[in-house]
Amino acid sequence: MPRFTVALGWFLQIAGVLLMPLFVAGSFYLFALGCGMSTTGCRLTAGQRFMQLAFSSESWWFWGVLLLLAAMVWLGYYLRAKARLAH
């Protein structure tokens, strides 16, 4: 069981660390695509508008996904540390 726990811990950490920047980049790309299609009424650059969105009250989905990914990384570390202490 400790080997599985360590492997799962590594998987969760690696997946979380890799998916975090991909999620941010993907969200920015989709938002910039919407600005480029003139469907969101962008008068600012895509970067300025994205930062405005990221810190608004409508960004619960953005921070929620980032929080879940951070929890994956933490859980992976916790599982690896717990398996190390079990030996």
N, C-alpha and C positions, 0 to 999 in steps of 0.2 A: 504493500500500500504506500509506503513512503516514496517509492520510485514514481508511482502514478501521481502522487501529490506534487512532487518536484517538477515532473513534466508538465502537469497542468499549470503550476505556478509560472514556469517559464513561458508557456503558451499565452497565458493571460497577460503577462508583462509585455512580451514582444508584440502581441496583437494590439494591446492598448496603446503602446508607444508608437507603433506604426500607423494606427488608425486616427490618432489625434490630429496630426498635421494634415492627413488626407481629408479628414472631415472639414477642417477649417478651409483648406484650399478648395474643396468641392463646393462648400457653401458660398465662398466668395465667387467662384466661377459661375454658379447658378445666378447669384445676385447680379454679377456684372453682365451676364447674358440677358437678364431681364432689363437692365439699364440700357443695353445696346439695342434692344428691340423697342425701346421707348414705351414700355408697358407700365413702368413704375413712376413716371414723371420725374426722372432724374435731372436735376439742375446742377448737381455736384458730380465730382468724379466718382467712379465706382468704389474706390477705396474709402473716400470720405463718407459716402452713403452707407457702406458696409459697417464702418466704425460707429456711425450714428445708430444703425440698427442693432449692433452688438451690445450697445449700452442703453438700449431703450427698454421699455416695459414689455415689448412684444418679442423679446429675445429669449423667452423661457425655453423654447425648443433647442436653441443653440447651446445655452449653458447646461441644459439638462443632459444632452448627449455628451458634452464634454465632461460633465460630472460622472456619468456612467462609465466613460472610458477611463477616467482617473480612478474610479473605484475598481475597475478591472486590474489596473496596474498595482494598486494597493493590495488587492486580494491575492494577486500572484506573489507579491513579496511576502505577504503574511503566510501563505501556504508553504513557500520555500523555507521561511524562517522556522515555522512550526515543525516541518519535516526534519530540519537540521537539528532542532532541539530534541527530537524523539530518538535520535541515535545515541 
